[in-house]
Amino acid sequence: MARFGRVEIRPFVQWPDAEPGYRVVPRDLLDRPERGRRFVLLVIAGDGEPAAPGEDDDPGAWVAEMDERGVRLFGDVLQGPGSATFVRERGGEVLLGDGPFAESKEWIAGFDLLEVADLAEAIEVAAKHPMARGGTLELRPLWAFDLHDDHVARQRREAAEREVRTELPAAAAAAMAAQAG
């Protein structure tokens, strides 16, 4: 991705009361069979005046409920955009930058990975999040792929079986190589 855009790296918030050995991402996450569609729920914060917190604004109750339902796989709070490091690769050179990714009043404050039946359930889960009342939440479906499956090789194999061409024509490949070179 760094060849085509920028990658932003921000550390998680370090909670002083976290249990020893606490992991943001469960060790067995990649080995778990998927039971539904996965969405990332991005918690968006702004630099304006936050709404006055109410009794129901503690995300801990939401986290506990969604963990109990089995729809929240994991999530955490991110440090502010000022702690970001950007990584780009251009022509074999790694370029780094500090500070916010975009000149925006809004920034990603945290995330949760959800596994639900469909978009309707993802919306229902997000609507219960305390930040839905005063902030903004963004749901994005994850790109489905199998870590144990080479999808490129599989597509080429299946295309060959259907006798469909999967390689670029020689002239197009030569033009792309000349541009890259």
MDAnalysis code that builds the backbone (N, CA, C; Angstrom):
import MDAnalysis as mda
import numpy as np

u = mda.Universe.empty(543, n_residues=181, atom_resindex=np.repeat(np.arange(181), 3), trajectory=True)
u.add_TopologyAttr("name", ["N", "CA", "C"] * 181)
u.add_TopologyAttr("resid", np.arange(1, 182))
u.add_TopologyAttr("resname", ["MET", "ALA", "ARG", "PHE", "GLY", "ARG", "VAL", "GLU", "ILE", "ARG", "PRO", "PHE", "VAL", "GLN", "TRP", "PRO", "ASP", "ALA", "GLU", "PRO", "GLY", "TYR", "ARG", "VAL", "VAL", "PRO", "ARG", "ASP", "LEU", "LEU", "ASP", "ARG", "PRO", "GLU", "ARG", "GLY", "ARG", "ARG", "PHE", "VAL", "LEU", "LEU", "VAL", "ILE", "ALA", "GLY", "ASP", "GLY", "GLU", "PRO", "ALA", "ALA", "PRO", "GLY", "GLU", "ASP", "ASP", "ASP", "PRO", "GLY", "ALA", "TRP", "VAL", "ALA", "GLU", "MET", "ASP", "GLU", "ARG", "GLY", "VAL", "ARG", "LEU", "PHE", "GLY", "ASP", "VAL", "LEU", "GLN", "GLY", "PRO", "GLY", "SER", "ALA", "THR", "PHE", "VAL", "ARG", "GLU", "ARG", "GLY", "GLY", "GLU", "VAL", "LEU", "LEU", "GLY", "ASP", "GLY", "PRO", "PHE", "ALA", "GLU", "SER", "LYS", "GLU", "TRP", "ILE", "ALA", "GLY", "PHE", "ASP", "LEU", "LEU", "GLU", "VAL", "ALA", "ASP", "LEU", "ALA", "GLU", "ALA", "ILE", "GLU", "VAL", "ALA", "ALA", "LYS", "HIS", "PRO", "MET", "ALA", "ARG", "GLY", "GLY", "THR", "LEU", "GLU", "LEU", "ARG", "PRO", "LEU", "TRP", "ALA", "PHE", "ASP", "LEU", "HIS", "ASP", "ASP", "HIS", "VAL", "ALA", "ARG", "GLN", "ARG", "ARG", "GLU", "ALA", "ALA", "GLU", "ARG", "GLU", "VAL", "ARG", "THR", "GLU", "LEU", "PRO", "ALA", "ALA", "ALA", "ALA", "ALA", "ALA", "MET", "ALA", "ALA", "GLN", "ALA", "GLY"])
u.atoms.positions = np.array([
    [0.818, -1.197, 0.000],
    [0.000, 0.000, 0.000],
    [0.856, 1.254, 0.000],
    [2.007, 1.235, 0.649],
    [2.825, 2.440, 0.737],
    [3.304, 2.898, -0.633],
    [3.306, 2.020, -1.623],
    [3.712, 2.422, -2.969],
    [2.634, 3.253, -3.650],
    [1.391, 3.088, -3.252],
    [0.271, 3.738, -3.921],
    [-0.370, 4.829, -3.077],
    [-0.042, 4.918, -1.828],
    [-0.628, 5.894, -0.928],
    [0.255, 6.044, 0.286],
    [-0.338, 6.512, 1.367],
    [0.408, 6.652, 2.615],
    [-0.147, 5.672, 3.631],
    [0.714, 5.189, 4.490],
    [0.321, 4.324, 5.590],
    [0.527, 5.116, 6.867],
    [-0.485, 5.148, 7.717],
    [-0.373, 5.857, 8.983],
    [-0.194, 4.845, 10.093],
    [0.785, 5.089, 10.948],
    [1.048, 4.205, 12.085],
    [0.840, 5.018, 13.353],
    [-0.070, 4.550, 14.218],
    [-0.268, 5.203, 15.513],
    [-0.320, 4.143, 16.590],
    [0.315, 4.394, 17.722],
    [0.269, 3.409, 18.805],
    [-1.101, 3.381, 19.479],
    [-1.377, 2.238, 20.096],
    [-2.574, 2.127, 20.915],
    [-2.345, 2.901, 22.208],
    [-3.418, 3.291, 22.847],
    [-3.324, 3.899, 24.166],
    [-2.880, 2.817, 25.140],
    [-1.921, 3.132, 25.991],
    [-1.459, 2.177, 27.000],
    [-2.244, 2.423, 28.290],
    [-3.088, 1.480, 28.645],
    [-3.915, 1.636, 29.836],
    [-3.123, 1.206, 31.065],
    [-3.021, 2.070, 32.077],
    [-2.236, 1.714, 33.265],
    [-2.831, 0.550, 34.047],
    [-4.135, 0.328, 33.922],
    [-4.772, -0.747, 34.683],
    [-4.983, -2.019, 33.855],
    [-4.329, -2.103, 32.685],
    [-4.483, -3.302, 31.846],
    [-3.870, -4.507, 32.545],
    [-4.496, -5.644, 32.348],
    [-3.991, -6.878, 32.944],
    [-2.655, -7.246, 32.311],
    [-1.745, -7.867, 33.084],
    [-0.474, -8.308, 32.496],
    [-0.734, -9.265, 31.331],
    [-0.019, -9.079, 30.240],
    [-0.186, -9.936, 29.075],
    [-1.362, -9.566, 28.196],
    [-2.032, -8.439, 28.488],
    [-3.182, -8.010, 27.694],
    [-2.771, -7.836, 26.243],
    [-3.581, -8.373, 25.337],
    [-3.327, -8.239, 23.901],
    [-4.540, -7.602, 23.249],
    [-4.288, -6.636, 22.386],
    [-5.380, -6.006, 21.652],
    [-6.004, -7.021, 20.702],
    [-5.165, -7.750, 19.973],
    [-5.636, -8.745, 19.016],
    [-5.489, -10.125, 19.649],
    [-6.583, -10.868, 19.794],
    [-6.480, -12.213, 20.371],
    [-5.539, -13.093, 19.549],
    [-4.751, -13.909, 20.232],
    [-3.764, -14.770, 19.567],
    [-4.397, -15.697, 18.530],
    [-5.594, -16.163, 18.787],
    [-6.209, -17.156, 17.905],
    [-7.119, -16.544, 16.837],
    [-7.101, -15.236, 16.661],
    [-8.051, -14.595, 15.753],
    [-7.980, -15.155, 14.338],
    [-6.784, -15.313, 13.787],
    [-6.663, -15.777, 12.404],
    [-7.028, -17.244, 12.245],
    [-7.028, -17.994, 13.341],
    [-7.377, -19.411, 13.268],
    [-8.868, -19.654, 13.461],
    [-9.595, -18.638, 13.909],
    [-11.033, -18.791, 14.135],
    [-11.764, -18.847, 12.797],
    [-12.677, -19.781, 12.642],
    [-13.484, -19.761, 11.414],
    [-14.438, -18.564, 11.463],
    [-14.607, -17.926, 10.331],
    [-15.522, -16.787, 10.287],
    [-16.954, -17.295, 10.347],
    [-17.761, -16.649, 11.201],
    [-19.154, -17.040, 11.371],
    [-20.104, -16.066, 10.688],
    [-19.554, -15.024, 10.101],
    [-20.399, -14.016, 9.465],
    [-19.537, -13.032, 8.711],
    [-20.086, -11.857, 8.457],
    [-19.331, -10.805, 7.767],
    [-18.576, -9.983, 8.789],
    [-17.367, -9.595, 8.427],
    [-16.547, -8.787, 9.323],
    [-16.533, -7.334, 8.850],
    [-16.701, -6.447, 9.819],
    [-16.673, -5.008, 9.580],
    [-15.724, -4.375, 10.580],
    [-15.044, -3.318, 10.157],
    [-14.314, -2.506, 11.115],
    [-15.216, -1.310, 11.424],
    [-15.342, -1.030, 12.702],
    [-16.116, 0.108, 13.183],
    [-15.100, 1.163, 13.600],
    [-15.020, 2.248, 12.844],
    [-14.083, 3.327, 13.149],
    [-14.796, 4.368, 13.999],
    [-14.182, 4.729, 15.111],
    [-14.723, 5.742, 16.003],
    [-14.045, 7.058, 15.632],
    [-14.837, 8.013, 15.164],
    [-14.309, 9.277, 14.666],
    [-14.534, 10.360, 15.718],
    [-13.467, 11.070, 16.051],
    [-13.549, 12.174, 17.005],
    [-13.216, 13.466, 16.275],
    [-13.645, 14.578, 16.841],
    [-13.347, 15.881, 16.253],
    [-12.671, 16.766, 17.274],
    [-12.186, 17.914, 16.828],
    [-11.521, 18.807, 17.767],
    [-12.468, 19.862, 18.335],
    [-13.749, 19.752, 17.998],
    [-14.730, 20.683, 18.540],
    [-15.068, 20.328, 19.983],
    [-16.000, 21.051, 20.540],
    [-16.432, 20.778, 21.900],
    [-17.184, 19.456, 21.949],
    [-16.729, 18.523, 22.775],
    [-17.462, 17.263, 22.877],
    [-18.783, 17.476, 23.598],
    [-19.729, 16.638, 23.278],
    [-21.015, 16.693, 23.969],
    [-20.796, 16.343, 25.435],
    [-21.606, 16.930, 26.292],
    [-21.486, 16.633, 27.718],
    [-21.763, 15.149, 27.934],
    [-20.857, 14.448, 28.637],
    [-21.065, 13.010, 28.825],
    [-22.291, 12.735, 29.689],
    [-23.028, 11.743, 29.299],
    [-24.184, 11.323, 30.069],
    [-23.898, 10.007, 30.768],
    [-24.880, 9.510, 31.482],
    [-24.712, 8.257, 32.216],
    [-24.439, 7.085, 31.284],
    [-24.980, 7.149, 30.078],
    [-24.861, 6.031, 29.142],
    [-23.671, 6.167, 28.197],
    [-22.745, 7.082, 28.478],
    [-21.642, 7.336, 27.552],
    [-20.397, 6.507, 27.822],
    [-20.419, 5.621, 28.789],
    [-19.256, 4.781, 29.075],
    [-19.194, 3.658, 28.047],
    [-18.139, 3.617, 27.220],
    [-18.057, 2.549, 26.219],
    [-17.846, 1.170, 26.837],
    [-17.451, 1.111, 28.098],
    [-17.222, -0.179, 28.754],
    [-18.456, -1.067, 28.759],
    [-19.627, -0.478, 28.970],
    [-20.864, -1.265, 28.970],
    [-21.149, -1.800, 27.571],
    [-20.918, -0.968, 26.542],
    [-21.108, -1.410, 25.152],
    [-20.143, -2.536, 24.822],
    [-18.874, -2.372, 25.192],
    [-17.862, -3.408, 24.935],
    [-18.272, -4.718, 25.597],
    [-18.691, -4.648, 26.859],
    [-19.089, -5.862, 27.580],
    [-20.272, -6.545, 26.895],
    [-21.276, -5.760, 26.487],
    [-22.451, -6.339, 25.827],
    [-22.077, -6.993, 24.496],
    [-21.269, -6.304, 23.691],
    [-20.913, -6.844, 22.373],
    [-19.958, -8.033, 22.489],
    [-19.085, -8.011, 23.487],
    [-18.225, -9.175, 23.737],
    [-19.073, -10.375, 24.138],
    [-20.062, -10.136, 25.005],
    [-20.943, -11.226, 25.457],
    [-21.761, -11.788, 24.294],
    [-22.202, -10.928, 23.403],
    [-22.953, -11.378, 22.218],
    [-22.053, -12.087, 21.211],
    [-20.737, -11.862, 21.325],
    [-19.796, -12.496, 20.407],
    [-19.652, -11.772, 19.080],
    [-20.118, -10.521, 18.997],
    [-20.025, -9.784, 17.738],
    [-18.802, -8.869, 17.683],
    [-18.202, -8.570, 18.818],
    [-16.992, -7.740, 18.859],
    [-15.802, -8.668, 19.046],
    [-14.937, -8.725, 18.035],
    [-13.777, -9.608, 18.110],
    [-12.645, -8.971, 18.900],
    [-12.411, -7.686, 18.688],
    [-11.442, -6.918, 19.463],
    [-11.538, -5.461, 19.059],
    [-10.848, -4.612, 19.769],
    [-10.805, -3.196, 19.448],
    [-9.969, -2.470, 20.471],
    [-9.698, -1.205, 20.204],
    [-8.914, -0.419, 21.149],
    [-9.009, 1.054, 20.785],
    [-8.442, 1.873, 21.653],
    [-8.380, 3.314, 21.472],
    [-7.005, 3.647, 20.898],
    [-6.963, 4.571, 19.939],
    [-5.693, 5.000, 19.353],
    [-5.235, 6.304, 19.987],
    [-3.933, 6.499, 20.047],
    [-3.415, 7.790, 20.470],
    [-3.776, 8.824, 19.415],
    [-3.689, 10.082, 19.769],
    [-4.089, 11.163, 18.880],
    [-3.273, 11.242, 17.601],
    [-3.778, 11.979, 16.615],
    [-3.112, 12.051, 15.316],
    [-1.720, 12.666, 15.378],
    [-1.421, 13.443, 16.395],
    [-0.086, 14.015, 16.526],
    [0.987, 12.971, 16.772],
    [0.585, 11.773, 17.182],
    [1.553, 10.694, 17.439],
    [1.801, 9.835, 16.203],
    [1.186, 10.204, 15.081],
    [1.256, 9.375, 13.871],
    [2.612, 9.478, 13.180],
    [3.008, 8.377, 12.557],
    [4.153, 8.327, 11.648],
    [3.628, 7.820, 10.318],
    [3.975, 8.496, 9.235],
    [3.529, 8.092, 7.912],
    [4.661, 7.439, 7.165],
    [4.333, 6.409, 6.428],
    [5.323, 5.649, 5.678],
    [4.885, 5.618, 4.216],
    [5.794, 5.975, 3.334],
    [5.581, 5.889, 1.884],
    [6.819, 5.256, 1.273],
    [6.625, 4.549, 0.182],
    [7.753, 4.011, -0.576],
    [7.598, 4.510, -1.994],
    [8.597, 5.216, -2.464],
    [8.585, 5.752, -3.822],
    [9.928, 5.446, -4.468],
    [9.892, 4.698, -5.554],
    [11.115, 4.396, -6.286],
    [12.171, 3.711, -5.445],
    [11.759, 2.858, -4.523],
    [12.700, 2.137, -3.679],
    [13.146, 2.911, -2.451],
    [12.710, 4.163, -2.303],
    [13.103, 4.966, -1.146],
    [11.932, 5.038, -0.165],
    [12.214, 4.786, 1.112],
    [11.194, 4.867, 2.151],
    [11.169, 6.297, 2.677],
    [9.996, 6.904, 2.623],
    [9.809, 8.276, 3.085],
    [8.958, 8.254, 4.342],
    [9.351, 8.997, 5.362],
    [8.629, 9.049, 6.628],
    [8.132, 10.461, 6.883],
    [7.045, 10.569, 7.614],
    [6.514, 11.866, 8.001],
    [5.836, 11.764, 9.349],
    [5.722, 12.884, 10.042],
    [5.074, 12.929, 11.352],
    [3.796, 13.748, 11.260],
    [2.931, 13.533, 12.244],
    [1.762, 14.383, 12.367],
    [0.523, 13.809, 11.726],
    [-0.537, 14.590, 11.716],
    [-1.811, 14.092, 11.203],
    [-1.735, 13.715, 9.730],
    [-2.438, 12.652, 9.374],
    [-2.488, 12.164, 7.990],
    [-3.126, 13.202, 7.083],
    [-4.208, 13.766, 7.524],
    [-4.946, 14.727, 6.697],
    [-5.206, 15.986, 7.512],
    [-5.297, 17.082, 6.819],
    [-5.662, 18.336, 7.477],
    [-7.171, 18.304, 7.684],
    [-7.583, 17.773, 8.803],
    [-8.999, 17.584, 9.063],
    [-9.272, 17.809, 10.535],
    [-10.476, 18.230, 10.837],
    [-10.864, 18.396, 12.229],
    [-11.264, 17.066, 12.848],
    [-11.510, 16.072, 12.018],
    [-11.901, 14.751, 12.510],
    [-10.737, 13.784, 12.381],
    [-10.666, 12.823, 13.283],
    [-9.606, 11.828, 13.255],
    [-10.114, 10.532, 13.871],
    [-9.460, 9.437, 13.535],
    [-9.860, 8.122, 14.044],
    [-9.336, 7.977, 15.467],
    [-10.261, 7.865, 16.412],
    [-9.906, 7.773, 17.824],
    [-9.814, 6.334, 18.302],
    [-10.444, 5.419, 17.592],
    [-10.419, 4.019, 17.995],
    [-11.123, 3.172, 16.959],
    [-11.144, 1.884, 17.214],
    [-11.761, 0.958, 16.263],
    [-12.226, -0.282, 17.005],
    [-13.147, -0.989, 16.385],
    [-13.583, -2.305, 16.854],
    [-13.769, -3.175, 15.626],
    [-13.363, -4.422, 15.719],
    [-13.593, -5.381, 14.644],
    [-14.828, -6.181, 15.025],
    [-15.836, -6.127, 14.157],
    [-17.108, -6.802, 14.410],
    [-17.260, -7.991, 13.477],
    [-17.952, -9.011, 13.960],
    [-18.340, -10.138, 13.108],
    [-19.828, -10.353, 13.321],
    [-20.593, -10.045, 12.283],
    [-22.048, -10.031, 12.375],
    [-22.639, -10.756, 11.177],
    [-23.944, -10.931, 11.200],
    [-24.613, -11.633, 10.099],
    [-24.593, -10.820, 8.810],
    [-24.801, -9.502, 8.933],
    [-24.914, -8.675, 7.732],
    [-24.782, -7.205, 8.111],
    [-24.893, -6.327, 7.113],
    [-24.767, -4.894, 7.346],
    [-25.835, -4.391, 8.312],
    [-27.033, -4.922, 8.236],
    [-28.110, -4.482, 9.130],
    [-27.726, -4.712, 10.591],
    [-27.145, -5.863, 10.893],
    [-26.725, -6.119, 12.273],
    [-25.551, -5.223, 12.651],
    [-24.638, -4.964, 11.717],
    [-23.514, -4.066, 11.997],
    [-24.027, -2.673, 12.352],
    [-25.039, -2.209, 11.636],
    [-25.629, -0.898, 11.919],
    [-26.290, -0.905, 13.292],
    [-26.990, -1.968, 13.608],
    [-27.647, -2.080, 14.922],
    [-26.614, -2.044, 16.044],
    [-25.500, -2.744, 15.874],
    [-24.431, -2.768, 16.878],
    [-23.810, -1.378, 17.006],
    [-23.513, -0.737, 15.872],
    [-22.895, 0.592, 15.891],
    [-23.816, 1.627, 16.531],
    [-25.106, 1.532, 16.269],
    [-26.058, 2.508, 16.804],
    [-26.106, 2.481, 18.326],
    [-25.724, 1.362, 18.935],
    [-25.716, 1.258, 20.394],
    [-24.438, 1.815, 21.018],
    [-23.415, 2.083, 20.199],
    [-22.138, 2.592, 20.719],
    [-22.347, 4.004, 21.270],
    [-21.778, 4.330, 22.430],
    [-21.967, 5.667, 22.998],
    [-21.534, 6.803, 22.068],
    [-20.521, 6.582, 21.241],
    [-20.060, 7.642, 20.335],
    [-21.049, 7.922, 19.208],
    [-22.025, 7.046, 19.003],
    [-23.033, 7.294, 17.967],
    [-23.902, 8.496, 18.339],
    [-24.010, 8.785, 19.627],
    [-24.863, 9.891, 20.077],
    [-24.198, 11.259, 19.927],
    [-22.878, 11.336, 20.023],
    [-22.233, 12.645, 19.955],
    [-21.102, 12.723, 18.955],
    [-20.695, 11.603, 18.424],
    [-19.586, 11.578, 17.473],
    [-20.039, 10.966, 16.167],
    [-19.110, 10.365, 15.485],
    [-19.406, 9.710, 14.215],
    [-18.775, 8.334, 14.222],
    [-19.504, 7.364, 13.728],
    [-18.980, 6.010, 13.568],
    [-19.018, 5.669, 12.090],
    [-17.987, 4.973, 11.636],
    [-17.927, 4.561, 10.236],
    [-17.771, 3.049, 10.196],
    [-18.629, 2.391, 9.439],
    [-18.554, 0.940, 9.251],
    [-17.964, 0.653, 7.881],
    [-16.967, -0.218, 7.849],
    [-16.403, -0.644, 6.560],
    [-16.281, -2.155, 6.558],
    [-16.775, -2.809, 5.500],
    [-16.599, -4.266, 5.414],
    [-15.133, -4.587, 5.147],
    [-14.669, -5.686, 5.720],
    [-13.309, -6.139, 5.455],
    [-13.279, -6.885, 4.137],
    [-12.154, -6.826, 3.468],
    [-11.947, -7.577, 2.236],
    [-11.786, -9.031, 2.636],
    [-12.630, -9.894, 2.144],
    [-12.581, -11.309, 2.526],
    [-11.480, -12.020, 1.753],
    [-10.604, -12.670, 2.490],
    [-9.589, -13.505, 1.854],
    [-9.161, -14.572, 2.840],
    [-8.548, -15.597, 2.302],
    [-8.103, -16.730, 3.102],
    [-6.586, -16.688, 3.157],
    [-6.026, -16.614, 4.368],
    [-4.574, -16.553, 4.511],
    [-3.883, -17.782, 3.953],
    [-4.607, -18.883, 3.887],
    [-4.010, -20.136, 3.428],
    [-4.263, -20.374, 1.938],
    [-4.878, -19.400, 1.267],
    [-5.233, -19.552, -0.141],
    [-4.521, -18.474, -0.949],
    [-3.749, -18.870, -1.938],
    [-3.116, -17.917, -2.848],
    [-4.163, -17.573, -3.902],
    [-4.909, -16.484, -3.655],
    [-6.046, -16.167, -4.526],
    [-5.615, -15.818, -5.949],
    [-4.422, -15.262, -6.132],
    [-3.955, -14.942, -7.484],
    [-3.715, -16.231, -8.260],
    [-2.999, -17.180, -7.644],
    [-2.738, -18.458, -8.318],
    [-4.048, -19.193, -8.596],
    [-4.978, -19.132, -7.640],
    [-6.262, -19.809, -7.825],
    [-7.035, -19.198, -8.991],
    [-7.061, -17.860, -9.078],
    [-7.780, -17.206, -10.176],
    [-7.160, -17.558, -11.522],
    [-5.841, -17.591, -11.583],
    [-5.183, -17.958, -12.845],
    [-5.485, -19.404, -13.215],
    [-5.462, -20.281, -12.216],
    [-5.751, -21.699, -12.461],
    [-7.182, -21.861, -12.962],
    [-8.126, -21.192, -12.290],
    [-9.524, -21.288, -12.701],
    [-9.738, -20.660, -14.074],
    [-9.045, -19.554, -14.360],
    [-9.166, -18.919, -15.673],
    [-8.624, -19.832, -16.759],
    [-7.503, -20.510, -16.476],
    [-6.927, -21.433, -17.460],
    [-7.902, -22.567, -17.749],
    [-8.591, -23.020, -16.708],
    [-9.579, -24.082, -16.906],
    [-10.729, -23.597, -17.781],
    [-11.043, -22.308, -17.689],
    [-12.110, -21.732, -18.521],
    [-11.545, -21.166, -19.818],
    [-10.231, -21.299, -19.989],
    [-9.516, -20.777, -21.158],
    [-9.691, -19.270, -21.296],
    [-9.533, -18.566, -20.189],
    [-9.610, -17.111, -20.161],
    [-8.201, -16.569, -19.953],
    [-7.836, -15.569, -20.707],
    [-6.506, -14.978, -20.613],
    [-6.390, -14.159, -19.327],
    [-5.297, -14.373, -18.563],
    [-5.094, -13.630, -17.326],
    [-3.840, -12.771, -17.361],
    [-3.018, -12.910, -18.377],
    [-1.781, -12.131, -18.474],
    [-2.022, -10.906, -19.347],
    [-1.234, -9.860, -19.116],
    [-1.312, -8.672, -19.960],
    [-0.784, -8.988, -21.349],
    [-1.324, -8.357, -22.377],
    [-0.722, -8.492, -23.703],
    [0.725, -8.003, -23.643],
    [1.582, -8.547, -24.485],
    [3.012, -8.242, -24.457],
    [3.272, -6.745, -24.591],
    [2.549, -6.049, -25.456],
    [2.766, -4.608, -25.653],
    [2.439, -3.826, -24.380],
    [1.356, -4.182, -23.704],
    [0.980, -3.495, -22.467],
    [1.989, -3.777, -21.368],
    [2.449, -5.021, -21.266],
    [3.448, -5.376, -20.256],
    [4.746, -4.619, -20.501],
    [5.167, -4.485, -21.767],
    [6.399, -3.758, -22.096],
    [6.260, -2.274, -21.761],
    [5.104, -1.696, -22.043],
    [4.878, -0.279, -21.737],
    [4.920, -0.030, -20.237],
    [4.317, -0.927, -19.459],
    [4.338, -0.786, -18.000],
    [5.752, -0.937, -17.461],
    [6.513, -1.867, -18.008],
    [7.898, -2.071, -17.571],
    [8.741, -0.846, -17.889],
    [8.515, -0.222, -19.044],
    [9.270, 0.975, -19.425],
    [8.956, 2.141, -18.492],
    [7.684, 2.267, -18.081],
    [7.295, 3.333, -17.156],
    [7.923, 3.125, -15.791],
    [7.971, 1.886, -15.338],
    [8.514, 1.577, -14.014],
    [10.032, 1.696, -13.992],
    [10.679, 1.454, -15.133],
    [12.128, 1.368, -15.207],
    [12.817, 2.660, -15.213],
])
